Amino acid sequence: MRVSPSVRAVQVPDENPMHPDFTSIYLVGKTNVLAIDSGEAVEHYRWMLRGYLAATEGVEVATAAITHHHADHSGNLKWVTKALDADIAVTDEAKPLLKGHLPKDRVTRMETETTFDIEGGPRIQVFHTPGHSVDSLCYYIEEEGVLFSGDTLLGSSTTTVNNLADYRATLQRLVALPNLQVICPGHGPLVNDPRERLQSYIDHRNMRERQIVEALAVGSPMTSWDIMLKLYPEINKRLRRAADNNVRVHLAQLQTDGRLIVEPGKRRRRGASTRDVEHAKQREKVIRQAKRYEKEDRRAEIAAQENPPTAEWKVPPKYELVGTAKE
């Protein structure tokens, strides 16, 4: 999907309720292409990206960068290097959070606040935009007005927040960008009213804080889960944990601001029995074996496309045109 003269979007369908509509990988430039985010380490992401490159691009990915370390954005970094022969660019903040996702070599360091030019492409500004995660980045092509927001702003819903004070500062920074015309989110459709959407995010956080304060003002102390149920009575149950996290983020800032009295909770002990440990080991063993079977099945399926169907025919039928048979 063409976004601007320099930007294309590979939109991968996703059934995860935390990833509304689809998850996107963006391609920037015409010769030495930059990929922004790599998608999750699931086969259909790889097929979609590879298929798009083969059918539409006629070029290869030179470098892959990410908006943040979460696996649905960074899971394919090893594969990108191995299959697409691309370099990986990551920041010092992201690198320790990417354990297991980075290849052993071809990894270069990227500054959190920098500007660079793509050969055959535009100039890209890199901003450190914490809030959703500590290492979140946004990329901006000012000349084309294109902002890549990762999970800082989504296409059709609000996002989860790790640090509310940082997140609010990030939103204020982004809404002030010059020439902002379209936001390319990590999940969901393009945002063609970028300033209005960013302002709605700012307004939404202010509204949610007021609702939490009003809920607590009724009287007796409440847990974050109780507040969440009051504020989100009709939310999809699969999103309740995420909503509870957002409530707790607001509560943390209210506590930091000296506006709350917090009654400490008591955590459960996390000791696991020998039986539980053995059960977990058996599950891991079965899962690993299932993955091996899946790989074998994929290899067999590919091999079946490359060779004649000898398993179906003892003697396969043969064909010739009428009138050419030998008398």
N, C-alpha and C positions, 0 to 999 in steps of 0.2 A: 504493500500500500504506500503510495507516494504521499509524503507529508509536506515537503518543501523541495526546492531545487536540489538540495544536498542530502535530504533525509528520507529514508524508507522505513516502514514498520512491518515487522513479521509478527503477526498477531496469532498466538497459539491458544486454541480453546482450552479452558480450564474449568473443571467441575468443583474445585475447592471453594466453599462459600466465603473464604477469606480473600479469594482472588476473583472478584466479580467479572463476569463476561469472558475475559481472556487475559493472558500474560503476554507482554510484548518485549521483543528484542529489536533494537533500533540499529540501523546501518547508516553511517554518515560518510560522505565522500564518494569519489568516483573511481579512484585508482587505488591508493592505499586506504582501504576501507576500515573505519573504526566501528566495532560492534559495542553497543552500550547494553550491558547485561547479557548473560549467557543462557538464562532459563534454568529450569530444574533438571536434575540428572534423571530424566525420564525419556524413554526412547522417542516419543512423538515430538518432543521439543527438537531433538536432533534431526529427525526426518523433515520437520517443517523448515528449519533453518537451512539445511542442506538442499532441500528441494527448491526453496526460494532462490538461493544463490545460483543453483544450476539452471533454473527455468527463466529467471528474470534478470539476474545481475550480470553474468558473464565476467565477474571479477571475484577476487578472493578477499577474505578478512585478513588484514595485516596485523591489527591489534584489537584486543578485547579489554574493555574496562567495565567496571560495575558501579551501580549507584549505592550499594551497601552489601554487607556480607551474608544476608539471609539466603538460605539454600535455593529458594525459587528464583534468585537472581544470579547466584554464583555457582550453582551446582555443576555446570558443564564446563568450567574453566579448563580442567585437565583435558577434556575431550576436544575443546576448541584448539588447543595446542597440538594434540595428537592427530586429529582428523582434518583440521583446516590449516595447520602449520602457522598458527598465529602467536604473536607475543601477548603476554598478559601484563597490564599496567594496574598496580594497586598502591594504595597509600599505606603509610606506616600504621595508621589507626586501624585499617582493615586487615592487614596481614596476619596478626596473631589471632584474629577471629575467623580466619579462613583455613584453619587447620584441617587437612584432609582434602581440600578443594583445589589447592594450587599444584601445578606441575613442579617437578624438581628443578627445572631450568626454564629459560625463556620468560622469567618474571622480572619486570622492570619497576622501579620506584616512581610514583607520581605524587606531586605535591597536592595538599588539600586545597590550596588557594593558588591557582596558576592559570596561565593562558598558553595554548599551543595551536599551531597550524597543522592541518592535515594536508598532505601532498595531494593536489587535485581536489581539494575541498576547502571548507571554510575555517575560520578561526573559532576555537572553542574555549569558553571560560569555564573553569571548574570552581565550584563553591562548596565549602564545608557547611552543610545544612543539618546539624544534629537535631534530634527531637524524636523522630520515629526510631532511629538507632543512633548510637554514639558516633558511628563512622559514616553516616549518610552524606552523600554528595548529590549535587545537582549540576548538570552541564547546560551551558547556554550558548546558543549561536545568535548573537545580537543582530547581525546583519539580516538574518532571516526571521528573527523573532521567535525562535524555537527553544523551549525549555524542556529538558528531560528531568522529570521529578522523582523517578523511582517510586517509593512508597510514601514520600513526603506529601504528595497529593495524588489521589486516585481519580479514575475517570468517572465513576458513578456512585461513590460512597465516601464516607469519611474514613480515616486511617487510624491505626493504633499508634499510641504515643508512649515513648519510654521516659522522656524528660519534658515536662510541660513548659517550663520556663525557656529552655532551649528551643522548643518547637514554636512557641509564640514569636521569639526573636527571628527564627528562620522565616516564618510566614511574612513578617513585616519586611524582611529583606527582599523576599521574592516579589511581593506586590509592588515594590518600588522600582523594579527593573525597567530600563528604557526599552521601548519598541517591542514589548512582550505581546505576541500575537496568538501563540498556540502552546499548550502544555502537552507533552508526550508522557503520560503516566506509566508506571510499571504495570498496572492492571486497569483494564477498562478502556473505554473509547477516548479519543483525543478530546481535549478541553479547548473549545474555540472561544470561550469567554473567560480568559485566564484571570484577569484582574478581579472580575466579579466573583469567580469561584474561590480565589485566594481570600478575598474579603469575607466570603461566606464561611470559610473555614475559621477565620479569626472570630467572626460573630458567633459561630457555633460553639467554640471553646468558651467564650464569655457567657453564652447562654447556659452551657452545661455547668459551669461553675456556680451560676446563680441558682440553678435547680438543686444542686447538691447542698448549697448553703440553706436553701428553703426547706429541703427535706430534713436536715439536721436541726433546723430551728423549731420543729414541731415539738421536740421534747427529749425523750429518752435516747441514749446513745444507740448507734446503728453500725452494723458491719458494712463493709463495702458491697458485699453481695446483696444485702437488704436494700441498700441505696440503689444498686443496679436494677433490681427487680421493680422498684418503684419508678425509676426513670425510663426503663426500657420494658414496659409490660408486654409488648407484642413482638419482641425481637425473636428471630430464629434461634431456637435453643442451642444450635451448634455455634452460635456467636456469643453466647453468654459470657464465656471466659474472657473473650476479647473486650467485651463491654465492661466487665468487672475490672479489667486492667486499666481501662481509661478512667474509671471512677477512682481507682487507687492512685493514679497519676495526679489527678486533680487534688485528692486528699493530701498527697505528699507536698504539693506546692502550698496548699492552705496551711499545713503544719509548719513548713519552712517560714511562711509569712507570719507565724505566731497567731493564727486565727482558730486553731483547733487544740483541744485537750485530747490526747490519745491514751486510751486505756490499753496497755500492752496485752497482746495475745500470748498464747502458749502453744508452741509447735508440738506436733506429735513426734515421737521418736521414730526414726527411719530404719531401725534395725530390721534386716531381712532374715528369715529362717533359712536353714540349710535346704529345706525342701523348695522354698521360693527361688533360691540361687540356682539349684539344679534344674528347676523348671525353666528358668530364664535361659540357661545354657542350652537346653534342649530346643527351645523355641528358636534361638539364634542359629543353631545347627540346621534345623529344618528350613529356615528362611534362606540360609546360604545355599543349601542344596536346591531349593526351588529356583533361586536365581541362576544356578548353573544349568538347570534343566531348561529355563527360559532361553539362555544363550545358545544351548545346543539346538533347541527347536528353531531359533532364528537362523542359525547357520545351516540347518537342514533345509529350511524353507528357501533360503537363498540358493543352496546347491541344487534344489529341485528345479529352480527356474533356469539353471545353466546346463542341465543334462536331460537326455531323452527319458520319457516315462517308462523305463524298462520294468518297473514294478507293476505297471498296469497291463502290459502286453507281453505275452509269450512270444507272439509274432505280430508286430504292429502292421496295420493296414498300409498298403501302398497305393499310389494313385498315378494314373496316366491319362492323357487325353484320348477321346474317342477317335479311332482311325490310325492311331500310332502303335497299337498292339502288334506284336510280331505274329505272322500267320504260322 
